[in-house]
Amino acid sequence: MTTTSRPCEGSHLVSDTAWTGVAVAGIAAAYALASRRLAVTPVTAPIVFVGFGILIGPVGLDLVSLQQDSAQLRTLVEGALTLVLFTDATTVRPAELRTEGALSGRLLSVGLLLTLGAGWLLAWPLLPGLTVWELALVAAILAPTDAALGKSAISDPRVPSLVRQTLNVESGLNDGLVLPFFVLILAAVPGTSYAQEGEGGTFWRALLLSPVLGLAVGGIGGRLLAWSRDRRWVTRDWRQIYVLAVAAGAYGLAVITHGSGFIGAWVGGFAFAFAQRGSERPPHDVARTTELAEYLGSLLAMLSLLFFGAVLLGPALQHLSWRIVGYAVLSLTVIRMLPVALALLGSGLKRPTVAYVGWFGPRGLASVVFGLLVAEEHIRGAELISGVVAVTVGLSVLLHGASSVALATRYGHWYARAATRSDLRESAATPVTPRRRGPGPLEQPDS
């Protein structure tokens, strides 16, 4: 009996895995076929993928579960965030951070710190049962933004380029800037793997050694690629693959030394781009080199949202409470919009612009990855933290995605009228280099 049952059990597992693969492939293919049509509607790629994720999860067809697929899911989301961090870093130029009073710098410094503080303070009365450090962990997980959830906000040409550039740079950098806070807070929570290293060990390995390794891998990797290109040794196709190897190397070395692979990849992206530009390569040439990594990161990010809907959001919707929903709403409004308003005081921007920038702070991939890492730590408040993160990201996917086209159009009309009556701070010309974080309206339609 035993010898005959094992093959049957194995065949069931293979069958379940195959059906999961078929479902994922079908969802991706279906969206691809309608992507151009959907790009100008409130139905965004994240909404589609998260929605179908709920359908294939335990509350639906039960093809995916966190217990059975945790290892594969972690590999997927970590790979997605690694590529996103690396490629986002390669697209940032120092001139962007100095342009027109560095509005993005205000959001990435004052705005980010105020967001962390507000998230921690408002979590205190709404999430009883969590320790002080666990409350801070919730704030850190939900601090980074993800432009993919509202792409029309930074792609609609009717929105002034200065505003689009500010949102673009902020979303590309704040997930990396939150990483040190996340790692240190996680080290302060008893029972986590980071806590075993101690705060001193975590600081040394994650916040000092990992950036050094990322700097070395990215810098040397970029120099070697420039040297090879100057001698015409490398083809364009293999340049694209080479970028993936550099990103994986920066991540892997940091992990091997028990540091933060994400910090290593993020710093590696800066170093790689600097080395390429230092070799007098034009900016568009650097962008073409990282194109494959951006597309792959985009695909993995969408698949991560699919599995997020299945294993985190679906189950969380079965255990909703007014406290969780209340904090999610506050996270997308007060905790985001008030710090943005304070950070932009004295910038000369009009109130509609400040409101627009404040609203479009969607939570996405980085929050999903951080939430999954916490869920695997088995700390006392992990279930509540996962629920809060899942509901907040899910609500953000819906609200920011559904409102992006309409609000971009409405704000663009306001700007067109206001610009004819007076000189606006928003009218400062700023070139926008869009970040590709998943299928959407940033793509150029076929001619």
N, C-alpha and C positions, 0 to 999 in steps of 0.2 A: 504493500500500500504506500509506504513512504517513498519508494523509488519512483513510483508512477505519479505521485502528487507533485513532486518538485518540478518536473518539466511543465506541468499544467500551470503551476504558480508562476514560473518564469515566463511562460507564453502569455499569461494575463498581463504581466508587467510590461512585456514588450508591446502587447496590443495597446495598453493604455498610453505608453509613450508614443507609439505610432499615431494614435488618434489625436494626442496633444499636438504633435508635429503637424499633422494635417490641418487641424483647426487653426494653429498659428499661421501657417502658410496661406490658408484660405483667407484669413482676415487681412493679412498684409497685401495679398494680391487684390482683394476686393477694393481696399482703400486706394491702392495704386491706380486701378482702372478709373476711379472716380475722383482722383486727387485734384485735378484742375477744376472740375466742376464744384467741388466742395471748398476750394480755397477761398472763395468769395462769399461763403455762407458762415453762419455761426457754428456749423458742425466741423470742429477742428480735428486734426489727427489724434491729439491726446484724448479727446472725448470719445472718439471711435474706439481706440485701443483699450482705454480703461473700461468702457462700457462692455465690450466683448470679453474683456478679462473677467469681469464679474460673472458673465454668462458661462464661461468655461471653468470657473472656480467651484469651491465646495457648495456655494449657495445655488449653483446652477447645474451644469452637467457633471461637475466633480471630476474633471480631467486633470486638475492641478491642485496640489495642496502644499502648504509650507512644510509639513512633516515629511512628505515623500520627496519633495523636489528642492529642499533648502540648499543643498550643495550646488546644484545647477543654477538655481536662481541667484545665489551669491556671486558665482562666477560671471553670470550675465551682467548684473548690475554694476559690479566692480569694474568689469571691462568697459562698460558704457561710460561710467564716470571718469575712468582713467583717460579715455580718448577725448572726452568732452573737455576735461581740465587741460590736457596737453594742447589740443587744437585751439581752445579759447585763448590760452596764453600766447600762442604764436601769432594771433591776429591783433594783439594789443601793441600799439606803438607809443613810445613816450610822448610824442606830440599830442596824441589824443587826450592824455591826462592833463595837459597844460592848456588845451584849447578853450578859449572863451571863459576864463575864470574857473576852469576845472569843476564844472557842476557835478560830474560823475565822482570827482574826488570828495566832494561834500557828502554825497550819498554813501561812499565807501568808507568814510571815516566817522564823522559825526552821526550820520544816519544809521550806519550799521551798529555802532555802539549803543545808540538810543534804542534801536530795535531789540537788541539783546536784553537790555535792561527792562524795557517795557514788557517783553515776552515773559521774563522771569517774574516780575512783580504781579502781573495779571494772572499768571498761572497759580500763584500762591492761594488765593481764595477759591479758585474754580476747580483745582485739582487736588483736593485733600488726600492725604495718604502718601504722597510723594515727599521724599526728603528734599532738603534745600538744593543739593547737587542734582537731583533728578529733575527738579523744576527748572534749574538752569540748563539741563540737558535738553528739555523740551524747547526752550527758547533758542538754543544754538541750532538744533535740528531744523527748525522752521524759519531761521533767519535768511538763508540764501534764496535768491529768486531764480526763475527759469523763464527766459524769453520765449521758449517754444510754446508755452501755453497760451500766449496771446500775440502771435507773430504779426498780425495786422497792426498792432500798436507801434511796431518799429519798421514796418515795411510800406505802409501807406504813404505815398509821396505827398499827400495833402498835409500830413503832419510835418511841421518844420524839422529840418535835418538836425538842428541842435538838440531837440527833444529826443528824437530817435537815437542819436548818437549817445546821449546821456544814459538812456535805458539800455542801449546795446553794451556799452562798456561796463555798466554796473552789473548786469547779469553775467557778463563774461568773467568778472573778477571776484564777485562777493562770495561765491562758493569756495574758492581757494582761500580767501581771507578768513572765512569762518572756521576752516579746518583746524588751526591751532587752538581756538577756543573749544571746539568740539573734543579734541584729543585730550586737552588738559582737564576739562570737566569730567570726561569719561574716566580719567585716571583717578579723580577724586571720589568716584562712586565705589563704595566697597563691593568686592566680589567680581569686578570686571577683569579682563585679561590685562588691561592697561594698569589697573591698580596694583597688580602683582609686581610690576616693574617699579612702582613707586612714582611719585610726581617728579622727583629729580631724574630718575631713569627715563621717564617718558619725555621730559623736556629735552634731555640730551639726545635721545635717539630720534624722536619724531620731529622736534622743532629745530635741531641743530644739524644732526648727522644727515637726516633725510634731504633737507634742502641742499646740503653740500654735495651729496651723491647725485641729486637731480641736476644741479649746476654742472657737475663734471660730465655726466652722461649726455645731457643736452648740448653743452658747449662743444665737447669733443666730437659728438655725433654730427653736429652742424658743420664744424670745420672739416671733418673728413668728407662729408657730402660735397661741400664746396670745392675741396681739392680734387675729388673724383670728377666732378662736373667740368672743372676747368680743363681737365685732360680728356674729356669726352669718353670716360670709361663707363658711365652709368646711363642706362636708358631712362626715359621718362616713367615707364611702368614700374621699374625697380626703384626709382626715387620714391614713388608713392609707398611701396612696400617697406622701404627703408625707414620711413617715418614711423610706421607701426612698430618696427623693431626697436627704435630709439625710445618710443613711449613705453613699450613693454619693459625695456631694460631699466629705465628710470624708476618705474614702479617696482619691478622685481628686486632690484638691489636694496631699495628701502625696506621692503618686506623681509628680505633675508636677514637684514641687520636689526629686525624687530622694531623698525620705525614706522612711518606712515607712507605707504606707497602712493597715496593720493597727493600728498605734499611733494614727494619726489617727482611725480609726473607733472604737476603744475609748474614747479620751478624749472623742470627740464624743458617744458615748452617755451618759457621765456628765454632760456639759454640757447635753445636750438634756433629760435627766430633771430636772436641777436647775432649769433654766429653767421647765419645766412645773410643778414643785412650787412654785417661787417665785411662780407666778401663782395659788396657792391652789387648785390642782386636786387632788382626792382621789387617793390612790395607785391605786385601781382604775380611775380615769379615764385615768391615764397608761398603765396596762397595756392598756386597750382600744385606745388609740391605736397601740401597737406590735404589736398582735395579728397583723396581716398579715405584718409583717416577721419575727415569730417563726415563724409557720407556713411561710413561704417559706424561711427559714433552716433549719428542720427538714427540709424536703423536699430542699433542696440538700445538706444534711449527709448524709442517707441515700444520695442519688445519688453523693456523693463517696466514701462507703464502698463502694458498688457498684463504681465504677471503680478504687478502691484495690485491691479484691480481684482485679480483672482485670489491671491493669498492674503492680502492685507485689508483692502477696502471692503470686499464682499463680506467676510466674517465680521468686520467692525460695524457694518450697517445693521447687523443682527443684535448688537449690544449698545445701541445708542443711548445716550443720556443727555439731559439738558446741559450739564456741565461741559461735556465734550463738544457738543454743537456750539455752545456759547463761546468756548475758547477758540474754536475754529473760526467763527465769525469775527471775533475780536482780532485774531491773528491776521486776517485779511483786510481789516479796516483800521482800527485804532492803532494796533501794534505796528502796522506798516505806515499808515498815512500820517499819523502825528509826527513820528521821527523825520519823515521826508519833509513835512512842512517846516519843522524847526531847522533842519539841515539847510534848507533853501532860503531861509530868512536873509534878506539883504542881497539876494541874487538878481533882483530886478525882474523876475518872472511873474507873470500875471497869475491870478488865482486859478483860472481854468487849467493852466499849464501845471501848476503845483498839484492840483487834484488829479490830473491825468497821470502824471508821473507817480503819484502816491498810489493810485488804484492799480496800475500795472506793475505790481510786484508779485507775480504768481509764484507759487511753491511747486517744485517739480522734482527732477531727477535727484539732485543732491539730497533733498529731504528724504526721498524714498530710500536711498542708499544708507544714509545715516540711521534712519529708523530701523532698517533691516539689521544693521550691525548691532544696534542696541537690543533688538529682539533676540539675537543669538547669544547675548551676554548672560541671559537668565538672571537678571537682577530683579529685585522684589517688585519694582514698579514697571517692569517691561511691558506687561499687557496693556496697562493704561496708557503708557507713552506711545505704544504702537497704535492704539486706537485713536488717540488725539492726532498723531501724525497722519494716519490714513484718512480720517475724516477731513482734516484741513486741506491736504493735497487733493483729495477727491472734490471737495467744494471749490477749490481753486481751479481745477481742470474745467469744471462746469461753468463757473461764473466768469472767469477771465477769458476762457475760450469763446463762450457764447456772446460776450459783450465786446470783444476786440474789434470786430468789423464795424459794428454800429457806433461805438464810441470814437473809433479812429475817424470815421466819416463825420460825426457831429463835431468833434474837436477841430478837424481840418476845416470845416465850414466856418467855425468861430474864428479861427486864425486868419482865414482869407478875408473876412470882414474887418477884423481888428487891424490887420496890417495895412489896410487902405486908409485908416483914420489917423494912425500915429506910428512912430518908430517903436518897434518892439524888441525887447532883449531876445526873444525867441527867433528873430529874423537873422541872427548871426549865422553866416554860412559855415557849415561844418560837414565835411565828407563823411558818409556813412559806409562802413564796411560790415555788411550783415553777417551775423553768425548763423551758421546752418545747424539747427538743433532739431532735426526731424522734418518730415514733409510738410509743406505749407505754402503760404503765399509768397515766401521769399524766392521760390523757384520761378524761373522765367518760363512763360508759356511757349509752347511750340509755335513756330511761325507757319 
